[in-house]
Amino acid sequence: MKKLVWLGFMAIILLSCHKTDDDDKGIKQENGKVWLSGGLATCAEQLHLDNGDTLITSIEKIGTLKTGDKVVVKYRELGTNPTCPPYINCEIIEISLMLSSY
């Protein structure tokens, strides 16, 4: 009987310690540069990533950043942009300026 109680206790501990990372699923982080066309056209706000991908975002997500700013961006891909393929629609999780190293 003691073994059964002990095994039940261990099972509860192991299950409670199991970390789920469902919220972090699909989140990527890359370096890149901001590109703003200055126009009102679709796909006007872009992040050109160092890995060659181009993310389509909105000016609200970029904030006060300007064209040429180097950034670190955490994002989740939402699929290919139908207006500007092969660019990628994304949800920006976090974006920050890269500190320059001199």
N, CA, C and O atoms as a GROMACS GRO file, in nm:
protein
  408
    1MET      N    1   0.082  -0.120   0.000
    1MET     CA    2   0.000   0.000   0.000
    1MET      C    3   0.086   0.126   0.000
    1MET      O    4   0.054   0.225  -0.066
    2LYS      N    5   0.197   0.122   0.076
    2LYS     CA    6   0.285   0.238   0.080
    2LYS      C    7   0.344   0.267  -0.058
    2LYS      O    8   0.360   0.383  -0.096
    3LYS      N    9   0.377   0.160  -0.132
    3LYS     CA   10   0.434   0.179  -0.267
    3LYS      C   11   0.333   0.247  -0.359
    3LYS      O   12   0.370   0.333  -0.439
    4LEU      N   13   0.208   0.209  -0.348
    4LEU     CA   14   0.104   0.268  -0.432
    4LEU      C   15   0.086   0.417  -0.400
    4LEU      O   16   0.072   0.498  -0.491
    5VAL      N   17   0.085   0.451  -0.273
    5VAL     CA   18   0.074   0.592  -0.232
    5VAL      C   19   0.197   0.669  -0.281
    5VAL      O   20   0.185   0.779  -0.334
    6TRP      N   21   0.315   0.609  -0.263
    6TRP     CA   22   0.439   0.672  -0.307
    6TRP      C   23   0.439   0.695  -0.458
    6TRP      O   24   0.477   0.803  -0.504
    7LEU      N   25   0.397   0.596  -0.536
    7LEU     CA   26   0.390   0.610  -0.682
    7LEU      C   27   0.289   0.717  -0.723
    7LEU      O   28   0.315   0.795  -0.815
    8GLY      N   29   0.176   0.722  -0.655
    8GLY     CA   30   0.076   0.826  -0.683
    8GLY      C   31   0.130   0.964  -0.654
    8GLY      O   32   0.110   1.058  -0.730
    9PHE      N   33   0.200   0.976  -0.541
    9PHE     CA   34   0.261   1.103  -0.503
    9PHE      C   35   0.365   1.147  -0.607
    9PHE      O   36   0.367   1.264  -0.645
   10MET      N   37   0.449   1.057  -0.652
   10MET     CA   38   0.552   1.087  -0.753
   10MET      C   39   0.489   1.126  -0.886
   10MET      O   40   0.537   1.217  -0.954
   11ALA      N   41   0.381   1.058  -0.923
   11ALA     CA   42   0.312   1.091  -1.048
   11ALA      C   43   0.257   1.232  -1.044
   11ALA      O   44   0.266   1.306  -1.142
   12ILE      N   45   0.199   1.270  -0.931
   12ILE     CA   46   0.146   1.406  -0.917
   12ILE      C   47   0.257   1.509  -0.927
   12ILE      O   48   0.241   1.611  -0.994
   13ILE      N   49   0.369   1.484  -0.863
   13ILE     CA   50   0.483   1.577  -0.868
   13ILE      C   51   0.535   1.590  -1.010
   13ILE      O   52   0.558   1.700  -1.059
   14LEU      N   53   0.554   1.477  -1.077
   14LEU     CA   54   0.607   1.481  -1.214
   14LEU      C   55   0.512   1.553  -1.309
   14LEU      O   56   0.558   1.631  -1.394
   15LEU      N   57   0.384   1.530  -1.296
   15LEU     CA   58   0.288   1.597  -1.384
   15LEU      C   59   0.279   1.745  -1.354
   15LEU      O   60   0.259   1.825  -1.446
   16SER      N   61   0.293   1.785  -1.229
   16SER     CA   62   0.284   1.927  -1.196
   16SER      C   63   0.410   2.002  -1.239
   16SER      O   64   0.405   2.123  -1.258
   17CYS      N   65   0.521   1.932  -1.253
   17CYS     CA   66   0.646   1.996  -1.296
   17CYS      C   67   0.658   2.003  -1.447
   17CYS      O   68   0.748   2.070  -1.498
   18HIS      N   69   0.572   1.937  -1.519
   18HIS     CA   70   0.579   1.937  -1.665
   18HIS      C   71   0.546   2.076  -1.718
   18HIS      O   72   0.436   2.127  -1.696
   19LYS      N   73   0.640   2.135  -1.788
   19LYS     CA   74   0.621   2.270  -1.842
   19LYS      C   75   0.564   2.260  -1.983
   19LYS      O   76   0.619   2.190  -2.068
   20THR      N   77   0.457   2.331  -2.006
   20THR     CA   78   0.402   2.337  -2.142
   20THR      C   79   0.443   2.469  -2.203
   20THR      O   80   0.438   2.574  -2.138
   21ASP      N   81   0.485   2.465  -2.328
   21ASP     CA   82   0.526   2.587  -2.397
   21ASP      C   83   0.439   2.610  -2.520
   21ASP      O   84   0.489   2.652  -2.625
   22ASP      N   85   0.309   2.582  -2.507
   22ASP     CA   86   0.218   2.602  -2.619
   22ASP      C   87   0.213   2.748  -2.662
   22ASP      O   88   0.198   2.777  -2.781
   23ASP      N   89   0.226   2.842  -2.566
   23ASP     CA   90   0.222   2.983  -2.600
   23ASP      C   91   0.343   3.025  -2.683
   23ASP      O   92   0.334   3.117  -2.764
   24ASP      N   93   0.457   2.957  -2.664
   24ASP     CA   94   0.579   2.992  -2.736
   24ASP      C   95   0.591   2.918  -2.869
   24ASP      O   96   0.688   2.939  -2.942
   25LYS      N   97   0.495   2.833  -2.901
   25LYS     CA   98   0.502   2.755  -3.023
   25LYS      C   99   0.500   2.847  -3.145
   25LYS      O  100   0.411   2.932  -3.158
   26GLY      N  101   0.596   2.830  -3.231
   26GLY     CA  102   0.597   2.906  -3.355
   26GLY      C  103   0.659   3.044  -3.344
   26GLY      O  104   0.666   3.115  -3.444
   27ILE      N  105   0.703   3.084  -3.226
   27ILE     CA  106   0.765   3.216  -3.212
   27ILE      C  107   0.910   3.206  -3.256
   27ILE      O  108   0.984   3.117  -3.214
   28LYS      N  109   0.949   3.298  -3.343
   28LYS     CA  110   1.086   3.302  -3.395
   28LYS      C  111   1.150   3.434  -3.355
   28LYS      O  112   1.081   3.531  -3.323
   29GLN      N  113   1.282   3.437  -3.358
   29GLN     CA  114   1.356   3.560  -3.331
   29GLN      C  115   1.464   3.575  -3.436
   29GLN      O  116   1.539   3.481  -3.462
   30GLU      N  117   1.472   3.692  -3.496
   30GLU     CA  118   1.572   3.720  -3.600
   30GLU      C  119   1.618   3.865  -3.589
   30GLU      O  120   1.552   3.949  -3.527
   31ASN      N  121   1.731   3.892  -3.650
   31ASN     CA  122   1.780   4.028  -3.668
   31ASN      C  123   1.740   4.075  -3.807
   31ASN      O  124   1.722   3.994  -3.897
   32GLY      N  125   1.727   4.204  -3.824
   32GLY     CA  126   1.693   4.257  -3.956
   32GLY      C  127   1.694   4.408  -3.958
   32GLY      O  128   1.741   4.473  -3.865
   33LYS      N  129   1.642   4.464  -4.068
   33LYS     CA  130   1.635   4.609  -4.086
   33LYS      C  131   1.493   4.649  -4.120
   33LYS      O  132   1.420   4.577  -4.188
   34VAL      N  133   1.455   4.766  -4.072
   34VAL     CA  134   1.324   4.823  -4.101
   34VAL      C  135   1.328   4.886  -4.240
   34VAL      O  136   1.427   4.949  -4.277
   35TRP      N  137   1.221   4.868  -4.316
   35TRP     CA  138   1.205   4.935  -4.445
   35TRP      C  139   1.064   4.991  -4.453
   35TRP      O  140   0.966   4.916  -4.446
   36LEU      N  141   1.055   5.123  -4.468
   36LEU     CA  142   0.926   5.190  -4.482
   36LEU      C  143   0.924   5.260  -4.616
   36LEU      O  144   1.015   5.338  -4.646
   37SER      N  145   0.821   5.234  -4.697
   37SER     CA  146   0.817   5.293  -4.830
   37SER      C  147   0.781   5.440  -4.827
   37SER      O  148   0.813   5.514  -4.920
   38GLY      N  149   0.714   5.484  -4.722
   38GLY     CA  150   0.671   5.623  -4.715
   38GLY      C  151   0.539   5.647  -4.785
   38GLY      O  152   0.486   5.758  -4.780
   39GLY      N  153   0.485   5.545  -4.849
   39GLY     CA  154   0.357   5.559  -4.919
   39GLY      C  155   0.246   5.490  -4.844
   39GLY      O  156   0.265   5.437  -4.734
   40LEU      N  157   0.129   5.492  -4.903
   40LEU     CA  158   0.013   5.429  -4.842
   40LEU      C  159  -0.015   5.292  -4.903
   40LEU      O  160  -0.120   5.233  -4.877
   41ALA      N  161   0.077   5.242  -4.982
   41ALA     CA  162   0.057   5.116  -5.053
   41ALA      C  163   0.054   4.998  -4.957
   41ALA      O  164   0.106   5.004  -4.846
   42THR      N  165  -0.008   4.890  -5.004
   42THR     CA  166  -0.005   4.764  -4.930
   42THR      C  167   0.140   4.718  -4.922
   42THR      O  168   0.218   4.740  -5.014
   43CYS      N  169   0.174   4.656  -4.813
   43CYS     CA  170   0.310   4.603  -4.792
   43CYS      C  171   0.413   4.715  -4.777
   43CYS      O  172   0.530   4.695  -4.808
   44ALA      N  173   0.371   4.831  -4.729
   44ALA     CA  174   0.461   4.946  -4.719
   44ALA      C  175   0.555   4.937  -4.599
   44ALA      O  176   0.662   4.997  -4.600
   45GLU      N  177   0.516   4.863  -4.497
   45GLU     CA  178   0.600   4.849  -4.378
   45GLU      C  179   0.657   4.707  -4.375
   45GLU      O  180   0.584   4.609  -4.361
   46GLN      N  181   0.788   4.699  -4.389
   46GLN     CA  182   0.853   4.568  -4.399
   46GLN      C  183   0.970   4.558  -4.303
   46GLN      O  184   1.031   4.658  -4.265
   47LEU      N  185   1.000   4.435  -4.266
   47LEU     CA  186   1.121   4.403  -4.192
   47LEU      C  187   1.201   4.307  -4.279
   47LEU      O  188   1.156   4.195  -4.305
   48HIS      N  189   1.318   4.349  -4.324
   48HIS     CA  190   1.404   4.265  -4.405
   48HIS      C  191   1.499   4.191  -4.310
   48HIS      O  192   1.590   4.251  -4.254
   49LEU      N  193   1.475   4.063  -4.294
   49LEU     CA  194   1.552   3.984  -4.198
   49LEU      C  195   1.685   3.940  -4.256
   49LEU      O  196   1.700   3.924  -4.377
   50ASP      N  197   1.782   3.919  -4.167
   50ASP     CA  198   1.914   3.874  -4.209
   50ASP      C  199   1.911   3.735  -4.272
   50ASP      O  200   2.003   3.701  -4.347
   51ASN      N  201   1.807   3.655  -4.245
   51ASN     CA  202   1.798   3.521  -4.304
   51ASN      C  203   1.738   3.523  -4.444
   51ASN      O  204   1.722   3.417  -4.506
   52GLY      N  205   1.706   3.643  -4.497
   52GLY     CA  206   1.652   3.655  -4.632
   52GLY      C  207   1.501   3.670  -4.639
   52GLY      O  208   1.449   3.708  -4.744
   53ASP      N  209   1.430   3.643  -4.531
   53ASP     CA  210   1.285   3.659  -4.529
   53ASP      C  211   1.247   3.806  -4.518
   53ASP      O  212   1.324   3.888  -4.468
   54THR      N  213   1.128   3.838  -4.566
   54THR     CA  214   1.072   3.972  -4.551
   54THR      C  215   0.938   3.960  -4.482
   54THR      O  216   0.848   3.890  -4.528
   55LEU      N  217   0.925   4.029  -4.368
   55LEU     CA  218   0.801   4.029  -4.292
   55LEU      C  219   0.720   4.153  -4.325
   55LEU      O  220   0.775   4.263  -4.337
   56ILE      N  221   0.590   4.136  -4.340
   56ILE     CA  222   0.499   4.248  -4.360
   56ILE      C  223   0.435   4.276  -4.225
   56ILE      O  224   0.383   4.186  -4.159
   57THR      N  225   0.438   4.402  -4.184
   57THR     CA  226   0.382   4.440  -4.055
   57THR      C  227   0.304   4.569  -4.072
   57THR      O  228   0.274   4.609  -4.185
   58SER      N  229   0.270   4.634  -3.964
   58SER     CA  230   0.198   4.762  -3.971
   58SER      C  231   0.278   4.868  -3.898
   58SER      O  232   0.357   4.837  -3.808
   59ILE      N  233   0.256   4.992  -3.935
   59ILE     CA  234   0.330   5.104  -3.876
   59ILE      C  235   0.307   5.110  -3.724
   59ILE      O  236   0.394   5.154  -3.650
   60GLU      N  237   0.190   5.066  -3.680
   60GLU     CA  238   0.161   5.067  -3.536
   60GLU      C  239   0.255   4.974  -3.460
   60GLU      O  240   0.292   5.003  -3.346
   61LYS      N  241   0.292   4.864  -3.522
   61LYS     CA  242   0.380   4.766  -3.456
   61LYS      C  243   0.526   4.813  -3.455
   61LYS      O  244   0.602   4.776  -3.367
   62ILE      N  245   0.563   4.893  -3.553
   62ILE     CA  246   0.701   4.939  -3.564
   62ILE      C  247   0.726   5.060  -3.474
   62ILE      O  248   0.838   5.082  -3.430
   63GLY      N  249   0.622   5.137  -3.448
   63GLY     CA  250   0.635   5.253  -3.359
   63GLY      C  251   0.718   5.364  -3.419
   63GLY      O  252   0.692   5.409  -3.530
   64THR      N  253   0.820   5.408  -3.347
   64THR     CA  254   0.901   5.522  -3.389
   64THR      C  255   1.024   5.481  -3.470
   64THR      O  256   1.108   5.565  -3.501
   65LEU      N  257   1.035   5.355  -3.504
   65LEU     CA  258   1.150   5.310  -3.584
   65LEU      C  259   1.143   5.369  -3.723
   65LEU      O  260   1.035   5.399  -3.774
   66LYS      N  261   1.260   5.384  -3.786
   66LYS     CA  262   1.264   5.441  -3.920
   66LYS      C  263   1.343   5.351  -4.014
   66LYS      O  264   1.412   5.259  -3.969
   67THR      N  265   1.332   5.376  -4.142
   67THR     CA  266   1.401   5.296  -4.243
   67THR      C  267   1.550   5.289  -4.212
   67THR      O  268   1.615   5.390  -4.183
   68GLY      N  269   1.603   5.168  -4.218
   68GLY     CA  270   1.745   5.146  -4.194
   68GLY      C  271   1.780   5.107  -4.052
   68GLY      O  272   1.890   5.059  -4.027
   69ASP      N  273   1.686   5.126  -3.958
   69ASP     CA  274   1.714   5.086  -3.820
   69ASP      C  275   1.735   4.935  -3.813
   69ASP      O  276   1.658   4.857  -3.870
   70LYS      N  277   1.841   4.895  -3.743
   70LYS     CA  278   1.866   4.753  -3.721
   70LYS      C  279   1.789   4.710  -3.597
   70LYS      O  280   1.794   4.776  -3.492
   71VAL      N  281   1.717   4.598  -3.610
   71VAL     CA  282   1.628   4.555  -3.502
   71VAL      C  283   1.645   4.406  -3.472
   71VAL      O  284   1.696   4.329  -3.553
   72VAL      N  285   1.602   4.370  -3.353
   72VAL     CA  286   1.582   4.231  -3.314
   72VAL      C  287   1.432   4.216  -3.300
   72VAL      O  288   1.368   4.292  -3.228
   73VAL      N  289   1.375   4.116  -3.368
   73VAL     CA  290   1.230   4.100  -3.368
   73VAL      C  291   1.192   3.958  -3.329
   73VAL      O  292   1.249   3.861  -3.380
   74LYS      N  293   1.095   3.947  -3.238
   74LYS     CA  294   1.032   3.818  -3.207
   74LYS      C  295   0.897   3.823  -3.275
   74LYS      O  296   0.822   3.920  -3.262
   75TYR      N  297   0.864   3.717  -3.349
   75TYR     CA  298   0.741   3.718  -3.428
   75TYR      C  299   0.685   3.578  -3.446
   75TYR      O  300   0.753   3.478  -3.422
   76ARG      N  301   0.561   3.575  -3.488
   76ARG     CA  302   0.494   3.449  -3.523
   76ARG      C  303   0.445   3.466  -3.666
   76ARG      O  304   0.375   3.562  -3.697
   77GLU      N  305   0.482   3.373  -3.753
   77GLU     CA  306   0.438   3.377  -3.893
   77GLU      C  307   0.289   3.348  -3.902
   77GLU      O  308   0.239   3.256  -3.836
   78LEU      N  309   0.218   3.426  -3.985
   78LEU     CA  310   0.075   3.406  -4.006
   78LEU      C  311   0.044   3.353  -4.145
   78LEU      O  312  -0.071   3.324  -4.177
   79GLY      N  313   0.148   3.340  -4.229
   79GLY     CA  314   0.129   3.290  -4.365
   79GLY      C  315   0.180   3.388  -4.467
   79GLY      O  316   0.218   3.500  -4.434
   80THR      N  317   0.181   3.345  -4.592
   80THR     CA  318   0.229   3.429  -4.702
   80THR      C  319   0.130   3.542  -4.729
   80THR      O  320   0.009   3.520  -4.728
   81ASN      N  321   0.183   3.660  -4.752
   81ASN     CA  322   0.097   3.775  -4.783
   81ASN      C  323   0.044   3.758  -4.925
   81ASN      O  324   0.124   3.746  -5.018
   82PRO      N  325  -0.088   3.758  -4.945
   82PRO     CA  326  -0.145   3.733  -5.078
   82PRO      C  327  -0.119   3.847  -5.176
   82PRO      O  328  -0.118   3.824  -5.297
   83THR      N  329  -0.097   3.967  -5.126
   83THR     CA  330  -0.073   4.082  -5.214
   83THR      C  331   0.073   4.093  -5.255
   83THR      O  332   0.104   4.139  -5.365
   84CYS      N  333   0.162   4.052  -5.168
   84CYS     CA  334   0.306   4.069  -5.191
   84CYS      C  335   0.383   3.939  -5.169
   84CYS      O  336   0.474   3.936  -5.085
   85PRO      N  337   0.349   3.832  -5.241
   85PRO     CA  338   0.425   3.708  -5.220
   85PRO      C  339   0.568   3.726  -5.269
   85PRO      O  340   0.588   3.804  -5.362
   86PRO      N  341   0.665   3.665  -5.215
   86PRO     CA  342   0.664   3.562  -5.110
   86PRO      C  343   0.680   3.619  -4.970
   86PRO      O  344   0.725   3.548  -4.880
   87TYR      N  345   0.644   3.745  -4.949
   87TYR     CA  346   0.658   3.806  -4.817
   87TYR      C  347   0.564   3.740  -4.717
   87TYR      O  348   0.465   3.677  -4.755
   88ILE      N  349   0.595   3.756  -4.589
   88ILE     CA  350   0.527   3.682  -4.482
   88ILE      C  351   0.450   3.779  -4.392
   88ILE      O  352   0.508   3.874  -4.340
   89ASN      N  353   0.321   3.754  -4.374
   89ASN     CA  354   0.245   3.827  -4.272
   89ASN      C  355   0.289   3.774  -4.137
   89ASN      O  356   0.319   3.656  -4.122
   90CYS      N  357   0.293   3.863  -4.038
   90CYS     CA  358   0.339   3.819  -3.907
   90CYS      C  359   0.269   3.894  -3.795
   90CYS      O  360   0.212   4.001  -3.814
   91GLU      N  361   0.276   3.834  -3.678
   91GLU     CA  362   0.234   3.899  -3.555
   91GLU      C  363   0.363   3.933  -3.481
   91GLU      O  364   0.439   3.844  -3.444
   92ILE      N  365   0.387   4.061  -3.459
   92ILE     CA  366   0.506   4.104  -3.387
   92ILE      C  367   0.482   4.081  -3.238
   92ILE      O  368   0.386   4.134  -3.181
   93ILE      N  369   0.568   4.003  -3.176
   93ILE     CA  370   0.561   3.979  -3.032
   93ILE      C  371   0.642   4.085  -2.959
   93ILE      O  372   0.597   4.142  -2.859
   94GLU      N  373   0.762   4.112  -3.011
   94GLU     CA  374   0.851   4.210  -2.949
   94GLU      C  375   0.947   4.260  -3.055
   94GLU      O  376   0.995   4.182  -3.138
   95ILE      N  377   0.976   4.389  -3.053
   95ILE     CA  378   1.074   4.445  -3.147
   95ILE      C  379   1.156   4.550  -3.073
   95ILE      O  380   1.102   4.631  -2.998
   96SER      N  381   1.287   4.547  -3.095
   96SER     CA  382   1.374   4.644  -3.028
   96SER      C  383   1.492   4.677  -3.117
   96SER      O  384   1.534   4.597  -3.201
   97LEU      N  385   1.545   4.797  -3.097
   97LEU     CA  386   1.664   4.840  -3.170
   97LEU      C  387   1.784   4.757  -3.128
   97LEU      O  388   1.800   4.726  -3.010
   98MET      N  389   1.867   4.722  -3.225
   98MET     CA  390   1.993   4.654  -3.193
   98MET      C  391   2.091   4.759  -3.147
   98MET      O  392   2.100   4.867  -3.205
   99LEU      N  393   2.164   4.729  -3.044
   99LEU     CA  394   2.268   4.820  -2.998
   99LEU      C  395   2.388   4.804  -3.089
   99LEU      O  396   2.432   4.692  -3.116
  100SER      N  397   2.441   4.915  -3.137
  100SER     CA  398   2.557   4.906  -3.225
  100SER      C  399   2.682   4.881  -3.142
  100SER      O  400   2.697   4.933  -3.031
  101SER      N  401   2.769   4.801  -3.197
  101SER     CA  402   2.895   4.772  -3.128
  101SER      C  403   3.008   4.837  -3.205
  101SER      O  404   3.037   4.800  -3.319
  102TYR      N  405   3.071   4.932  -3.142
  102TYR     CA  406   3.182   5.004  -3.206
  102TYR      C  407   3.312   4.957  -3.152
  102TYR      O  408   3.417   5.005  -3.193
   0.00000   0.00000   0.00000
